[in-house]
């Protein structure tokens, strides 16, 4: 009779341990996704800053080209 009680107790403790392992794996997956999302956000910010710099440089070149064109026309 004692053996049956011990087996029942052991059987009852196994599922929570399995569920705990599943939960830990899912939590690790979530942390990995959050980390990846954060890295992607940093990279997107970097690329957006780079695009803004290129647009600013392009505007400066266009303004300089227009100024030079006016100087050539005035000659």
PQR file with spaces between the fields and no chain letter, atoms N, CA, C, O and H, PARSE charges and radii, in Angstrom:
ATOM       1  N    UNK     1       0.823   -1.193    0.000 -0.4000 1.5000
ATOM       2  CA   UNK     1       0.000    0.000    0.000 -0.0000 2.0000
ATOM       3  C    UNK     1       0.870    1.260    0.000  0.5500 1.7000
ATOM       4  O    UNK     1       0.563    2.240   -0.678 -0.5500 1.4000
ATOM       5  N    UNK     2       1.951    1.216    0.767 -0.4000 1.5000
ATOM       6  CA   UNK     2       2.851    2.365    0.820 -0.0000 2.0000
ATOM       7  C    UNK     2       3.495    2.578   -0.536  0.5500 1.7000
ATOM       8  O    UNK     2       3.689    3.719   -0.956 -0.5500 1.4000
ATOM       9  H    UNK     2       2.201    0.420    1.318  0.4000 1.0000
ATOM      10  N    UNK     3       3.827    1.501   -1.223 -0.4000 1.5000
ATOM      11  CA   UNK     3       4.439    1.631   -2.546 -0.0000 2.0000
ATOM      12  C    UNK     3       3.506    2.348   -3.506  0.5500 1.7000
ATOM      13  O    UNK     3       3.950    3.198   -4.278 -0.5500 1.4000
ATOM      14  H    UNK     3       3.669    0.575   -0.881  0.4000 1.0000
ATOM      15  N    UNK     4       2.218    2.021   -3.469 -0.4000 1.5000
ATOM      16  CA   UNK     4       1.251    2.675   -4.351 -0.0000 2.0000
ATOM      17  C    UNK     4       1.170    4.164   -4.054  0.5500 1.7000
ATOM      18  O    UNK     4       1.070    4.975   -4.974 -0.5500 1.4000
ATOM      19  H    UNK     4       1.858    1.331   -2.841  0.4000 1.0000
ATOM      20  N    UNK     5       1.211    4.527   -2.791 -0.4000 1.5000
ATOM      21  CA   UNK     5       1.160    5.937   -2.416 -0.0000 2.0000
ATOM      22  C    UNK     5       2.410    6.655   -2.904  0.5500 1.7000
ATOM      23  O    UNK     5       2.320    7.774   -3.410 -0.5500 1.4000
ATOM      24  H    UNK     5       1.292    3.868   -2.043  0.4000 1.0000
ATOM      25  N    UNK     6       3.563    6.034   -2.762 -0.4000 1.5000
ATOM      26  CA   UNK     6       4.809    6.647   -3.215 -0.0000 2.0000
ATOM      27  C    UNK     6       4.830    6.790   -4.729  0.5500 1.7000
ATOM      28  O    UNK     6       5.286    7.807   -5.250 -0.5500 1.4000
ATOM      29  H    UNK     6       3.636    5.125   -2.351  0.4000 1.0000
ATOM      30  N    UNK     7       4.338    5.776   -5.441 -0.4000 1.5000
ATOM      31  CA   UNK     7       4.283    5.855   -6.904 -0.0000 2.0000
ATOM      32  C    UNK     7       3.318    6.952   -7.332  0.5500 1.7000
ATOM      33  O    UNK     7       3.592    7.696   -8.273 -0.5500 1.4000
ATOM      34  H    UNK     7       3.967    4.949   -5.018  0.4000 1.0000
ATOM      35  N    UNK     8       2.193    7.048   -6.639 -0.4000 1.5000
ATOM      36  CA   UNK     8       1.219    8.093   -6.960 -0.0000 2.0000
ATOM      37  C    UNK     8       1.801    9.474   -6.719  0.5500 1.7000
ATOM      38  O    UNK     8       1.583   10.386   -7.516 -0.5500 1.4000
ATOM      39  H    UNK     8       1.971    6.443   -5.874  0.4000 1.0000
ATOM      40  N    UNK     9       2.538    9.637   -5.633 -0.4000 1.5000
ATOM      41  CA   UNK     9       3.175   10.916   -5.330 -0.0000 2.0000
ATOM      42  C    UNK     9       4.226   11.241   -6.389  0.5500 1.7000
ATOM      43  O    UNK     9       4.342   12.381   -6.838 -0.5500 1.4000
ATOM      44  H    UNK     9       2.715    8.896   -4.986  0.4000 1.0000
ATOM      45  N    UNK    10       4.986   10.224   -6.779 -0.4000 1.5000
ATOM      46  CA   UNK    10       6.014   10.438   -7.795 -0.0000 2.0000
ATOM      47  C    UNK    10       5.370   10.809   -9.137  0.5500 1.7000
ATOM      48  O    UNK    10       5.834   11.707   -9.840 -0.5500 1.4000
ATOM      49  H    UNK    10       4.891    9.297   -6.414  0.4000 1.0000
ATOM      50  N    UNK    11       4.300   10.103   -9.468 -0.4000 1.5000
ATOM      51  CA   UNK    11       3.604   10.384  -10.721 -0.0000 2.0000
ATOM      52  C    UNK    11       3.035   11.806  -10.700  0.5500 1.7000
ATOM      53  O    UNK    11       3.047   12.488  -11.725 -0.5500 1.4000
ATOM      54  H    UNK    11       3.923    9.375   -8.897  0.4000 1.0000
ATOM      55  N    UNK    12       2.550   12.248   -9.573 -0.4000 1.5000
ATOM      56  CA   UNK    12       1.988   13.588   -9.468 -0.0000 2.0000
ATOM      57  C    UNK    12       3.060   14.667   -9.526  0.5500 1.7000
ATOM      58  O    UNK    12       2.773   15.786   -9.952 -0.5500 1.4000
ATOM      59  H    UNK    12       2.540   11.694   -8.740  0.4000 1.0000
ATOM      60  N    UNK    13       4.278   14.365   -9.114 -0.4000 1.5000
ATOM      61  CA   UNK    13       5.329   15.379   -9.145 -0.0000 2.0000
ATOM      62  C    UNK    13       5.978   15.486  -10.523  0.5500 1.7000
ATOM      63  O    UNK    13       6.594   16.507  -10.827 -0.5500 1.4000
ATOM      64  H    UNK    13       4.510   13.456   -8.768  0.4000 1.0000
ATOM      65  N    UNK    14       5.856   14.467  -11.354 -0.4000 1.5000
ATOM      66  CA   UNK    14       6.480   14.501  -12.676 -0.0000 2.0000
ATOM      67  C    UNK    14       5.857   15.548  -13.590  0.5500 1.7000
ATOM      68  O    UNK    14       6.597   16.328  -14.189 -0.5500 1.4000
ATOM      69  H    UNK    14       5.356   13.637  -11.107  0.4000 1.0000
ATOM      70  N    UNK    15       4.540   15.606  -13.729 -0.4000 1.5000
ATOM      71  CA   UNK    15       3.979   16.597  -14.657 -0.0000 2.0000
ATOM      72  C    UNK    15       4.363   18.042  -14.316  0.5500 1.7000
ATOM      73  O    UNK    15       4.688   18.792  -15.236 -0.5500 1.4000
ATOM      74  H    UNK    15       3.938   14.973  -13.242  0.4000 1.0000
ATOM      75  N    UNK    16       4.344   18.475  -13.052 -0.4000 1.5000
ATOM      76  CA   UNK    16       4.770   19.862  -12.796 -0.0000 2.0000
ATOM      77  C    UNK    16       6.218   20.103  -13.217  0.5500 1.7000
ATOM      78  O    UNK    16       6.551   21.189  -13.691 -0.5500 1.4000
ATOM      79  H    UNK    16       4.080   17.866  -12.305  0.4000 1.0000
ATOM      80  N    UNK    17       7.074   19.107  -13.049 -0.4000 1.5000
ATOM      81  CA   UNK    17       8.474   19.252  -13.457 -0.0000 2.0000
ATOM      82  C    UNK    17       8.551   19.385  -14.979  0.5500 1.7000
ATOM      83  O    UNK    17       9.310   20.207  -15.493 -0.5500 1.4000
ATOM      84  H    UNK    17       6.803   18.224  -12.664  0.4000 1.0000
ATOM      85  N    UNK    18       7.785   18.595  -15.684 -0.4000 1.5000
ATOM      86  CA   UNK    18       7.760   18.673  -17.153 -0.0000 2.0000
ATOM      87  C    UNK    18       7.213   20.026  -17.580  0.5500 1.7000
ATOM      88  O    UNK    18       7.759   20.666  -18.479 -0.5500 1.4000
ATOM      89  H    UNK    18       7.168   17.928  -15.266  0.4000 1.0000
ATOM      90  N    UNK    19       6.130   20.466  -16.933 -0.4000 1.5000
ATOM      91  CA   UNK    19       5.553   21.772  -17.272 -0.0000 2.0000
ATOM      92  C    UNK    19       6.541   22.890  -16.970  0.5500 1.7000
ATOM      93  O    UNK    19       6.649   23.856  -17.726 -0.5500 1.4000
ATOM      94  H    UNK    19       5.686   19.946  -16.203  0.4000 1.0000
ATOM      95  N    UNK    20       7.252   22.756  -15.874 -0.4000 1.5000
ATOM      96  CA   UNK    20       8.253   23.767  -15.510 -0.0000 2.0000
ATOM      97  C    UNK    20       9.351   23.828  -16.565  0.5500 1.7000
ATOM      98  O    UNK    20       9.807   24.918  -16.911 -0.5500 1.4000
ATOM      99  H    UNK    20       7.164   21.971  -15.260  0.4000 1.0000
ATOM     100  N    UNK    21       9.779   22.692  -17.076 -0.4000 1.5000
ATOM     101  CA   UNK    21      10.803   22.667  -18.127 -0.0000 2.0000
ATOM     102  C    UNK    21      10.276   23.310  -19.405  0.5500 1.7000
ATOM     103  O    UNK    21      10.990   24.052  -20.080 -0.5500 1.4000
ATOM     104  H    UNK    21       9.409   21.806  -16.794  0.4000 1.0000
ATOM     105  N    UNK    22       9.033   23.020  -19.723 -0.4000 1.5000
ATOM     106  CA   UNK    22       8.414   23.614  -20.920 -0.0000 2.0000
ATOM     107  C    UNK    22       8.339   25.126  -20.758  0.5500 1.7000
ATOM     108  O    UNK    22       8.664   25.871  -21.683 -0.5500 1.4000
ATOM     109  H    UNK    22       8.453   22.417  -19.174  0.4000 1.0000
ATOM     110  N    UNK    23       7.911   25.579  -19.586 -0.4000 1.5000
ATOM     111  CA   UNK    23       7.792   27.009  -19.325 -0.0000 2.0000
ATOM     112  C    UNK    23       9.161   27.676  -19.405  0.5500 1.7000
ATOM     113  O    UNK    23       9.288   28.761  -19.972 -0.5500 1.4000
ATOM     114  H    UNK    23       7.647   24.974  -18.835  0.4000 1.0000
ATOM     115  N    UNK    24      10.179   27.042  -18.846 -0.4000 1.5000
ATOM     116  CA   UNK    24      11.524   27.610  -18.900 -0.0000 2.0000
ATOM     117  C    UNK    24      12.024   27.731  -20.331  0.5500 1.7000
ATOM     118  O    UNK    24      12.662   28.722  -20.688 -0.5500 1.4000
ATOM     119  H    UNK    24      10.076   26.161  -18.384  0.4000 1.0000
ATOM     120  N    UNK    25      11.737   26.731  -21.147 -0.4000 1.5000
ATOM     121  CA   UNK    25      12.148   26.790  -22.553 -0.0000 2.0000
ATOM     122  C    UNK    25      11.406   27.921  -23.276  0.5500 1.7000
ATOM     123  O    UNK    25      12.001   28.670  -24.050 -0.5500 1.4000
ATOM     124  H    UNK    25      11.219   25.926  -20.857  0.4000 1.0000
ATOM     125  N    UNK    26      10.111   28.032  -23.014 -0.4000 1.5000
ATOM     126  CA   UNK    26       9.336   29.100  -23.659 -0.0000 2.0000
ATOM     127  C    UNK    26       9.816   30.476  -23.209  0.5500 1.7000
ATOM     128  O    UNK    26       9.901   31.404  -24.013 -0.5500 1.4000
ATOM     129  H    UNK    26       9.627   27.424  -22.385  0.4000 1.0000
ATOM     130  N    UNK    27      10.126   30.602  -21.933 -0.4000 1.5000
ATOM     131  CA   UNK    27      10.648   31.875  -21.433 -0.0000 2.0000
ATOM     132  C    UNK    27      11.984   32.210  -22.090  0.5500 1.7000
ATOM     133  O    UNK    27      12.239   33.366  -22.425 -0.5500 1.4000
ATOM     134  H    UNK    27      10.057   29.848  -21.279  0.4000 1.0000
ATOM     135  N    UNK    28      12.825   31.215  -22.274 -0.4000 1.5000
ATOM     136  CA   UNK    28      14.114   31.429  -22.948 -0.0000 2.0000
ATOM     137  C    UNK    28      13.884   31.853  -24.402  0.5500 1.7000
ATOM     138  O    UNK    28      14.575   32.735  -24.913 -0.5500 1.4000
ATOM     139  H    UNK    28      12.618   30.275  -22.002  0.4000 1.0000
ATOM     140  N    UNK    29      12.913   31.222  -25.062 -0.4000 1.5000
ATOM     141  CA   UNK    29      12.578   31.604  -26.440 -0.0000 2.0000
ATOM     142  C    UNK    29      12.105   33.049  -26.490  0.5500 1.7000
ATOM     143  O    UNK    29      12.489   33.804  -27.384 -0.5500 1.4000
ATOM     144  H    UNK    29      12.352   30.506  -24.647  0.4000 1.0000
ATOM     145  N    UNK    30      11.275   33.431  -25.535 -0.4000 1.5000
ATOM     146  CA   UNK    30      10.752   34.801  -25.492 -0.0000 2.0000
ATOM     147  C    UNK    30      11.900   35.787  -25.293  0.5500 1.7000
ATOM     148  O    UNK    30      11.964   36.814  -25.968 -0.5500 1.4000
ATOM     149  H    UNK    30      10.963   32.818  -24.809  0.4000 1.0000
ATOM     150  N    UNK    31      12.804   35.477  -24.370 -0.4000 1.5000
ATOM     151  CA   UNK    31      13.953   36.361  -24.140 -0.0000 2.0000
ATOM     152  C    UNK    31      14.794   36.480  -25.409  0.5500 1.7000
ATOM     153  O    UNK    31      15.292   37.559  -25.730 -0.5500 1.4000
ATOM     154  H    UNK    31      12.752   34.643  -23.822  0.4000 1.0000
ATOM     155  N    UNK    32      14.949   35.377  -26.123 -0.4000 1.5000
ATOM     156  CA   UNK    32      15.703   35.411  -27.381 -0.0000 2.0000
ATOM     157  C    UNK    32      15.033   36.302  -28.408  0.5500 1.7000
ATOM     158  O    UNK    32      15.703   37.055  -29.115 -0.5500 1.4000
ATOM     159  H    UNK    32      14.544   34.500  -25.862  0.4000 1.0000
ATOM     160  N    UNK    33      13.712   36.220  -28.494 -0.4000 1.5000
ATOM     161  CA   UNK    33      12.979   37.049  -29.450 -0.0000 2.0000
ATOM     162  C    UNK    33      13.065   38.520  -29.056  0.5500 1.7000
ATOM     163  O    UNK    33      13.218   39.386  -29.918 -0.5500 1.4000
ATOM     164  H    UNK    33      13.167   35.609  -27.920  0.4000 1.0000
ATOM     165  N    UNK    34      12.966   38.807  -27.759 -0.4000 1.5000
ATOM     166  CA   UNK    34      13.077   40.187  -27.294 -0.0000 2.0000
ATOM     167  C    UNK    34      14.461   40.737  -27.610  0.5500 1.7000
ATOM     168  O    UNK    34      14.594   41.877  -28.054 -0.5500 1.4000
ATOM     169  H    UNK    34      12.841   38.104  -27.059  0.4000 1.0000
ATOM     170  N    UNK    35      15.491   39.928  -27.381 -0.4000 1.5000
ATOM     171  CA   UNK    35      16.869   40.346  -27.679 -0.0000 2.0000
ATOM     172  C    UNK    35      17.014   40.639  -29.174  0.5500 1.7000
ATOM     173  O    UNK    35      17.597   41.652  -29.558 -0.5500 1.4000
ATOM     174  H    UNK    35      15.383   39.002  -27.020  0.4000 1.0000
ATOM     175  N    UNK    36      16.485   39.752  -30.009 -0.4000 1.5000
ATOM     176  CA   UNK    36      16.569   39.941  -31.456 -0.0000 2.0000
ATOM     177  C    UNK    36      15.813   41.202  -31.883  0.5500 1.7000
ATOM     178  O    UNK    36      16.296   41.974  -32.711 -0.5500 1.4000
ATOM     179  H    UNK    36      16.012   38.928  -29.697  0.4000 1.0000
ATOM     180  N    UNK    37      14.631   41.399  -31.311 -0.4000 1.5000
ATOM     181  CA   UNK    37      13.846   42.585  -31.637 -0.0000 2.0000
ATOM     182  C    UNK    37      14.617   43.854  -31.260  0.5500 1.7000
ATOM     183  O    UNK    37      14.610   44.832  -32.007 -0.5500 1.4000
ATOM     184  H    UNK    37      14.239   40.772  -30.638  0.4000 1.0000
ATOM     185  N    UNK    38      15.273   43.833  -30.113 -0.4000 1.5000
ATOM     186  CA   UNK    38      16.061   44.981  -29.677 -0.0000 2.0000
ATOM     187  C    UNK    38      17.231   45.231  -30.638  0.5500 1.7000
ATOM     188  O    UNK    38      17.496   46.376  -31.003 -0.5500 1.4000
ATOM     189  H    UNK    38      15.278   43.038  -29.506  0.4000 1.0000
ATOM     190  N    UNK    39      17.923   44.176  -31.043 -0.4000 1.5000
ATOM     191  CA   UNK    39      19.035   44.325  -31.984 -0.0000 2.0000
ATOM     192  C    UNK    39      18.547   44.868  -33.326  0.5500 1.7000
ATOM     193  O    UNK    39      19.218   45.690  -33.948 -0.5500 1.4000
ATOM     194  H    UNK    39      17.707   43.246  -30.746  0.4000 1.0000
ATOM     195  N    UNK    40      17.388   44.408  -33.763 -0.4000 1.5000
ATOM     196  CA   UNK    40      16.836   44.895  -35.027 -0.0000 2.0000
ATOM     197  C    UNK    40      16.474   46.372  -34.921  0.5500 1.7000
ATOM     198  O    UNK    40      16.683   47.131  -35.867 -0.5500 1.4000
ATOM     199  H    UNK    40      16.843   43.740  -33.257  0.4000 1.0000
ATOM     200  N    UNK    41      15.932   46.785  -33.773 -0.4000 1.5000
ATOM     201  CA   UNK    41      15.574   48.184  -33.565 -0.0000 2.0000
ATOM     202  C    UNK    41      16.826   49.054  -33.627  0.5500 1.7000
ATOM     203  O    UNK    41      16.820   50.114  -34.254 -0.5500 1.4000
ATOM     204  H    UNK    41      15.762   46.168  -33.005  0.4000 1.0000
ATOM     205  N    UNK    42      17.893   48.609  -32.979 -0.4000 1.5000
ATOM     206  CA   UNK    42      19.152   49.358  -33.008 -0.0000 2.0000
ATOM     207  C    UNK    42      19.662   49.481  -34.446  0.5500 1.7000
ATOM     208  O    UNK    42      20.099   50.552  -34.865 -0.5500 1.4000
ATOM     209  H    UNK    42      17.898   47.749  -32.469  0.4000 1.0000
ATOM     210  N    UNK    43      19.606   48.381  -35.193 -0.4000 1.5000
ATOM     211  CA   UNK    43      20.073   48.398  -36.590 -0.0000 2.0000
ATOM     212  C    UNK    43      19.195   49.314  -37.444  0.5500 1.7000
ATOM     213  O    UNK    43      19.705   50.043  -38.295 -0.5500 1.4000
ATOM     214  H    UNK    43      19.251   47.511  -34.853  0.4000 1.0000
ATOM     215  N    UNK    44      17.879   49.282  -37.221 -0.4000 1.5000
ATOM     216  CA   UNK    44      16.980   50.163  -37.976 -0.0000 2.0000
ATOM     217  C    UNK    44      17.285   51.626  -37.677  0.5500 1.7000
ATOM     218  O    UNK    44      17.300   52.455  -38.587 -0.5500 1.4000
ATOM     219  H    UNK    44      17.465   48.690  -36.530  0.4000 1.0000
ATOM     220  N    UNK    45      17.529   51.948  -36.407 -0.4000 1.5000
ATOM     221  CA   UNK    45      17.874   53.329  -36.052 -0.0000 2.0000
ATOM     222  C    UNK    45      19.159   53.755  -36.754  0.5500 1.7000
ATOM     223  O    UNK    45      19.263   54.876  -37.253 -0.5500 1.4000
ATOM     224  H    UNK    45      17.517   51.275  -35.668  0.4000 1.0000
ATOM     225  N    UNK    46      20.137   52.848  -36.788 -0.4000 1.5000
ATOM     226  CA   UNK    46      21.400   53.138  -37.466 -0.0000 2.0000
ATOM     227  C    UNK    46      21.155   53.413  -38.952  0.5500 1.7000
ATOM     228  O    UNK    46      21.679   54.382  -39.503 -0.5500 1.4000
ATOM     229  H    UNK    46      20.053   51.938  -36.383  0.4000 1.0000
ATOM     230  N    UNK    47      20.355   52.557  -39.597 -0.4000 1.5000
ATOM     231  CA   UNK    47      20.093   52.727  -41.023 -0.0000 2.0000
ATOM     232  C    UNK    47      19.304   54.004  -41.298  0.5500 1.7000
ATOM     233  O    UNK    47      19.555   54.691  -42.288 -0.5500 1.4000
ATOM     234  H    UNK    47      19.929   51.771  -39.150  0.4000 1.0000
ATOM     235  N    UNK    48      18.348   54.321  -40.421 -0.4000 1.5000
ATOM     236  CA   UNK    48      17.583   55.556  -40.609 -0.0000 2.0000
ATOM     237  C    UNK    48      18.488   56.782  -40.512  0.5500 1.7000
ATOM     238  O    UNK    48      18.337   57.728  -41.285 -0.5500 1.4000
ATOM     239  H    UNK    48      18.144   53.763  -39.616  0.4000 1.0000
ATOM     240  N    UNK    49      19.419   56.768  -39.574 -0.4000 1.5000
ATOM     241  CA   UNK    49      20.363   57.881  -39.440 -0.0000 2.0000
ATOM     242  C    UNK    49      21.244   57.987  -40.684  0.5500 1.7000
ATOM     243  O    UNK    49      21.548   59.085  -41.150 -0.5500 1.4000
ATOM     244  H    UNK    49      19.542   56.000  -38.946  0.4000 1.0000
ATOM     245  N    UNK    50      21.645   56.839  -41.210 -0.4000 1.5000
ATOM     246  CA   UNK    50      22.470   56.818  -42.418 -0.0000 2.0000
ATOM     247  C    UNK    50      21.695   57.387  -43.612  0.5500 1.7000
ATOM     248  O    UNK    50      22.248   58.151  -44.402 -0.5500 1.4000
ATOM     249  H    UNK    50      21.398   55.947  -40.831  0.4000 1.0000
ATOM     250  N    UNK    51      20.436   57.022  -43.741 -0.4000 1.5000
ATOM     251  CA   UNK    51      19.598   57.537  -44.833 -0.0000 2.0000
ATOM     252  C    UNK    51      19.449   59.053  -44.702  0.5500 1.7000
ATOM     253  O    UNK    51      19.558   59.783  -45.688 -0.5500 1.4000
ATOM     254  H    UNK    51      19.986   56.401  -43.099  0.4000 1.0000
ATOM     255  N    UNK    52      19.200   59.518  -43.476 -0.4000 1.5000
ATOM     256  CA   UNK    52      19.066   60.957  -43.262 -0.0000 2.0000
ATOM     257  C    UNK    52      20.351   61.696  -43.652  0.5500 1.7000
ATOM     258  O    UNK    52      20.295   62.774  -44.244 -0.5500 1.4000
ATOM     259  H    UNK    52      19.112   58.925  -42.675  0.4000 1.0000
ATOM     260  N    UNK    53      21.493   61.118  -43.322 -0.4000 1.5000
ATOM     261  CA   UNK    53      22.772   61.737  -43.687 -0.0000 2.0000
ATOM     262  C    UNK    53      22.935   61.774  -45.205  0.5500 1.7000
ATOM     263  O    UNK    53      23.363   62.789  -45.755 -0.5500 1.4000
ATOM     264  H    UNK    53      21.539   60.242  -42.842  0.4000 1.0000
ATOM     265  N    UNK    54      22.600   60.684  -45.882 -0.4000 1.5000
ATOM     266  CA   UNK    54      22.703   60.651  -47.338 -0.0000 2.0000
ATOM     267  C    UNK    54      21.763   61.678  -47.973  0.5500 1.7000
ATOM     268  O    UNK    54      22.136   62.345  -48.938 -0.5500 1.4000
ATOM     269  H    UNK    54      22.252   59.860  -45.435  0.4000 1.0000
ATOM     270  N    UNK    55      20.552   61.808  -47.438 -0.4000 1.5000
ATOM     271  CA   UNK    55      19.603   62.786  -47.970 -0.0000 2.0000
ATOM     272  C    UNK    55      20.125   64.204  -47.771  0.5500 1.7000
ATOM     273  O    UNK    55      19.991   65.052  -48.654 -0.5500 1.4000
ATOM     274  H    UNK    55      20.249   61.266  -46.654  0.4000 1.0000
ATOM     275  N    UNK    56      20.723   64.458  -46.602 -0.4000 1.5000
ATOM     276  CA   UNK    56      21.302   65.777  -46.329 -0.0000 2.0000
ATOM     277  C    UNK    56      22.462   66.053  -47.279  0.5500 1.7000
ATOM     278  O    UNK    56      22.571   67.147  -47.833 -0.5500 1.4000
ATOM     279  H    UNK    56      20.831   63.770  -45.885  0.4000 1.0000
ATOM     280  N    UNK    57      23.332   65.050  -47.466 -0.4000 1.5000
ATOM     281  CA   UNK    57      24.459   65.203  -48.394 -0.0000 2.0000
ATOM     282  C    UNK    57      23.967   65.451  -49.819  0.5500 1.7000
ATOM     283  O    UNK    57      24.528   66.278  -50.538 -0.5500 1.4000
ATOM     284  H    UNK    57      23.243   64.162  -47.016  0.4000 1.0000
ATOM     285  N    UNK    58      22.922   64.736  -50.222 -0.4000 1.5000
ATOM     286  CA   UNK    58      22.374   64.908  -51.565 -0.0000 2.0000
ATOM     287  C    UNK    58      21.828   66.316  -51.734  0.5500 1.7000
ATOM     288  O    UNK    58      22.032   66.944  -52.773 -0.5500 1.4000
ATOM     289  H    UNK    58      22.466   64.065  -49.638  0.4000 1.0000
ATOM     290  N    UNK    59      21.138   66.812  -50.723 -0.4000 1.5000
ATOM     291  CA   UNK    59      20.591   68.173  -50.782 -0.0000 2.0000
ATOM     292  C    UNK    59      21.724   69.181  -50.910  0.5500 1.7000
ATOM     293  O    UNK    59      21.631   70.129  -51.690 -0.5500 1.4000
ATOM     294  H    UNK    59      20.972   66.303  -49.879  0.4000 1.0000
ATOM     295  N    UNK    60      22.804   68.976  -50.136 -0.4000 1.5000
ATOM     296  CA   UNK    60      23.955   69.894  -50.224 -0.0000 2.0000
ATOM     297  C    UNK    60      24.575   69.869  -51.611  0.5500 1.7000
ATOM     298  O    UNK    60      24.923   70.921  -52.147 -0.5500 1.4000
ATOM     299  H    UNK    60      22.879   68.206  -49.502  0.4000 1.0000
ATOM     300  N    UNK    61      24.716   68.705  -52.195 -0.4000 1.5000
ATOM     301  CA   UNK    61      25.289   68.583  -53.545 -0.0000 2.0000
ATOM     302  C    UNK    61      24.375   69.260  -54.560  0.5500 1.7000
ATOM     303  O    UNK    61      24.851   69.958  -55.454 -0.5500 1.4000
ATOM     304  H    UNK    61      24.433   67.850  -51.760  0.4000 1.0000
ATOM     305  N    UNK    62      23.067   69.059  -54.427 -0.4000 1.5000
ATOM     306  CA   UNK    62      22.125   69.695  -55.355 -0.0000 2.0000
ATOM     307  C    UNK    62      22.186   71.213  -55.228  0.5500 1.7000
ATOM     308  O    UNK    62      22.156   71.924  -56.233 -0.5500 1.4000
ATOM     309  H    UNK    62      22.680   68.492  -53.700  0.4000 1.0000
ATOM     310  N    UNK    63      22.270   71.710  -53.992 -0.4000 1.5000
ATOM     311  CA   UNK    63      22.369   73.165  -53.793 -0.0000 2.0000
ATOM     312  C    UNK    63      23.670   73.705  -54.385  0.5500 1.7000
ATOM     313  O    UNK    63      23.677   74.762  -55.016 -0.5500 1.4000
ATOM     314  H    UNK    63      22.294   71.132  -53.176  0.4000 1.0000
ATOM     315  N    UNK    64      24.766   72.980  -54.180 -0.4000 1.5000
ATOM     316  CA   UNK    64      26.050   73.404  -54.723 -0.0000 2.0000
ATOM     317  C    UNK    64      26.028   73.386  -56.248  0.5500 1.7000
ATOM     318  O    UNK    64      26.549   74.297  -56.890 -0.5500 1.4000
ATOM     319  H    UNK    64      24.760   72.121  -53.667  0.4000 1.0000
ATOM     320  N    UNK    65      25.425   72.351  -56.824 -0.4000 1.5000
ATOM     321  CA   UNK    65      25.315   72.243  -58.279 -0.0000 2.0000
ATOM     322  C    UNK    65      24.487   73.391  -58.839  0.5500 1.7000
ATOM     323  O    UNK    65      24.841   73.980  -59.860 -0.5500 1.4000
ATOM     324  H    UNK    65      25.002   71.611  -56.302  0.4000 1.0000
ATOM     325  N    UNK    66      23.378   73.707  -58.166 -0.4000 1.5000
ATOM     326  CA   UNK    66      22.553   74.820  -58.623 -0.0000 2.0000
ATOM     327  C    UNK    66      23.310   76.136  -58.547  0.5500 1.7000
ATOM     328  O    UNK    66      23.200   76.972  -59.443 -0.5500 1.4000
ATOM     329  H    UNK    66      23.090   73.228  -57.337  0.4000 1.0000
ATOM     330  N    UNK    67      24.077   76.322  -57.480 -0.4000 1.5000
ATOM     331  CA   UNK    67      24.884   77.543  -57.346 -0.0000 2.0000
ATOM     332  C    UNK    67      25.930   77.645  -58.431  0.5500 1.7000
ATOM     333  O    UNK    67      26.132   78.718  -59.001 -0.5500 1.4000
ATOM     334  H    UNK    67      24.166   75.642  -56.751  0.4000 1.0000
ATOM     335  N    UNK    68      26.599   76.546  -58.725 -0.4000 1.5000
ATOM     336  CA   UNK    68      27.602   76.554  -59.781 -0.0000 2.0000
ATOM     337  C    UNK    68      26.965   76.800  -61.148  0.5500 1.7000
ATOM     338  O    UNK    68      27.540   77.485  -61.994 -0.5500 1.4000
ATOM     339  H    UNK    68      26.435   75.675  -58.262  0.4000 1.0000
ATOM     340  N    UNK    69      25.786   76.241  -61.355 -0.4000 1.5000
ATOM     341  CA   UNK    69      25.089   76.467  -62.630 -0.0000 2.0000
ATOM     342  C    UNK    69      24.751   77.941  -62.802  0.5500 1.7000
ATOM     343  O    UNK    69      24.878   78.487  -63.897 -0.5500 1.4000
ATOM     344  H    UNK    69      25.319   75.685  -60.667  0.4000 1.0000
ATOM     345  N    UNK    70      24.319   78.589  -61.713 -0.4000 1.5000
ATOM     346  CA   UNK    70      24.009   80.033  -61.801 -0.0000 2.0000
ATOM     347  C    UNK    70      25.275   80.841  -62.085  0.5500 1.7000
ATOM     348  O    UNK    70      25.243   81.823  -62.826 -0.5500 1.4000
ATOM     349  H    UNK    70      24.216   78.146  -60.822  0.4000 1.0000
ATOM     350  N    UNK    71      26.384   80.416  -61.487 -0.4000 1.5000
ATOM     351  CA   UNK    71      27.643   81.130  -61.732 -0.0000 2.0000
ATOM     352  C    UNK    71      28.054   80.979  -63.187  0.5500 1.7000
ATOM     353  O    UNK    71      28.532   81.938  -63.794 -0.5500 1.4000
ATOM     354  H    UNK    71      26.410   79.617  -60.885  0.4000 1.0000
ATOM     355  N    UNK    72      27.880   79.809  -63.747 -0.4000 1.5000
ATOM     356  CA   UNK    72      28.256   79.568  -65.164 -0.0000 2.0000
ATOM     357  C    UNK    72      27.353   80.392  -66.072  0.5500 1.7000
ATOM     358  O    UNK    72      27.826   80.976  -67.046 -0.5500 1.4000
ATOM     359  H    UNK    72      27.492   79.030  -63.254  0.4000 1.0000
ATOM     360  N    UNK    73      26.069   80.447  -65.767 -0.4000 1.5000
ATOM     361  CA   UNK    73      25.136   81.211  -66.605 -0.0000 2.0000
ATOM     362  C    UNK    73      25.435   82.710  -66.557  0.5500 1.7000
ATOM     363  O    UNK    73      25.220   83.418  -67.541 -0.5500 1.4000
ATOM     364  H    UNK    73      25.684   79.972  -64.975  0.4000 1.0000
ATOM     365  N    UNK    74      25.920   83.187  -65.435 -0.4000 1.5000
ATOM     366  CA   UNK    74      26.208   84.622  -65.300 -0.0000 2.0000
ATOM     367  C    UNK    74      27.489   85.023  -66.045  0.5500 1.7000
ATOM     368  O    UNK    74      27.735   86.210  -66.257 -0.5500 1.4000
ATOM     369  H    UNK    74      26.095   82.613  -64.635  0.4000 1.0000
ATOM     370  N    UNK    75      28.285   84.057  -66.434 -0.4000 1.5000
ATOM     371  CA   UNK    75      29.518   84.365  -67.186 -0.0000 2.0000
ATOM     372  C    UNK    75      29.185   84.641  -68.586  0.5500 1.7000
ATOM     373  O    UNK    75      30.075   84.922  -69.388 -0.5500 1.4000
ATOM     374  H    UNK    75      28.085   83.093  -66.261  0.4000 1.0000
